[in-house]
Each structure stands twice: as C-alpha cells, then as structure tokens.
C-alpha cells in the first residue's frame, strides 16, 4: 500500500520510519514546508522529499496520507487529502473544535475515504490488557480510577504547543489520551469538572469525569516536569484493582532537566516498554482496515467524543463549574 507522510517533525519521523519498515507498505514520500527537515527524513527512510503537498500527491499517487502536522493544521490537510480521494490517518487530537471535526468527518464520507485518528494509547499492550480484564469483570463492578501523564514541556522544542489556540493546551493535546482510554473502558461520560494551573513553563491540569455507569475518574496531566515522560493508572472495582506504571520497569529513576541523547528539535514521544512499538501496531492496524474494510479499534467518532470531553474540561476551567454532557 502506497503511503505518504505530511509533517516531518517528531511524530512525522515516527510515522515515516514505521511505514518504511513495513513489508506490506511503501513509503512513497514525505512532505514539509521545511525542505531541510523533509530532506533529512527522506534520506533516513529511503524515500522522496517534497515541500508541496500538491506536488507530492501528483508525483507519488499515494493511497493513504498520514498527517503528522501541528494540531491546528489538521483540518486543512485532512480536507485536501479527502478531496483528492486518499484515505487519511491523522494524529490526535483530530482537530481543535467540534465544528472542524464534523467538517473533516463529513468530507471523508463524501469522498468515500476512511479517516483514522491516532489515539495510540489503545495500542499500548498494558492498556489493552487492562481493558480486557475490565471487560471480563476481573475487578468487578466499575468504581474509581486515577490516571496521570507527565512529561517535559513540548513547547520548549516547538513553540506552537504554548499557544492554546494552536495546541489546545495539556488537556486537549496530552490528557486526551487518558480521556479516550477511560471512555473506552467505562463508556459515556456524564459530567466533567476541571482545574488548571498554567505558566509559560508549566501547564498542569486535574480533571474529574463522572460516567453514566456510576464510575468516576481523576485524570492528571502536566507539561513542565523535569524528568522523562511517564504515565500511570490505577483502576479500582468492587472486586479488585488494576495498576500500571511506565516507571516501574526500571529500579533506578534519575530525573534531570537535560537529556543529551534526545533531539531537542522535537517534543518527546511517549514509548511503551514492550518489544513492539505501539505506533507500529497502530499504523499497521489502520492500513489493514483500509485493505479489509474493517472497523478500526478507534473510530473518528471516538476521537470526536474524546475532543468533546476535553473541550468540556476547558469550559469547566473557564466557568469554575461542572459541565453536564
């Protein structure tokens, strides 16, 4: 399957290198307005570099466009890909407003193409296993959960993250992973209450979700921590408790502000301690869905609902009140 990647930043590197390593995919091009960045990624992955989306479409004829642009650019790229009749893989968040999301979904349907959104946490083995245990009632009736997602500030690498109008802030960009996961395990959200403390170097949020089934979840997210990215969750039911913690795989933890081995041009990319990359699993799954016409593990409508809950959290922060959904 012929695939092209638009956006050659941190996530663009992840997408391009993943496709380049797949036996049943051909990476036909990468595109970025920064020609030097596109050229560097093209050399790494053995493909062609473009600085024009239209030129790449015309010269490479991809079946699938993988969009790894900053969040505020998702809508336009998805619309262009859909109008060109190409299937679309778009990084999360799907967009920054429900109106834009609806327009994107409608454009893909109108042009007969699929729209997949990269809520990659569903492809992390530990989260998949937790969901399976909950679905099998291994911990009994739904109770209460706490999840946290903590890392350095991506705005120090890419300034647009610090502009809420372009990134949505820590809730829309990062906590949305845990919002989607909690909805995946416990269903629809009934109410949202949120608090936020934000400075130029730190964006911290605490969000409480109440579910229609009576469960509750407290979600914590922080941009600006001095250590490496990490995540954890505790999910309690009437008969047991599930715990997962990315930091538990190592016995020694050292946190410093400098990570010399990391490319400072890009925001840090969350990783799983498993052998297989969740990003490889996710992208291969999306391509299989294109080939087979199968329903994906995460739908565009799932991505829309996660965004709706994240935006409700922002409304709660503005008003100081719980938002009923």
Secondary structure, DSSP 8 states (H G I E B T S, - for coil): -EEEEE--SHHHHHHHHHHHT-TT-EEEEEE-SSHHHHHHHHHHHTS-EES-HHHHHHHH--SEEEE-S-GGGHHHHHHHHHHTT-EEEEESSS-SSHHHHHHHHHHHHHTT--EEEE-GGGGSHHHHHHHHHHHTTTT-SEEEEEEEEEE--GGGT-GGGG-HHHH-HHIIIIIHHHHHHHHHHH--EEEEEEEEEE-SS-EEEEEEEEETTS-EEEEEEEE--SS--EEEEEEEETTEEEEEEGGGG-S-----S--TTS-TTS------SSSS-HHHHHHHHHHHHHHH----SS-HHHHHHHHHHHHHHHHHHHHSS-EE-
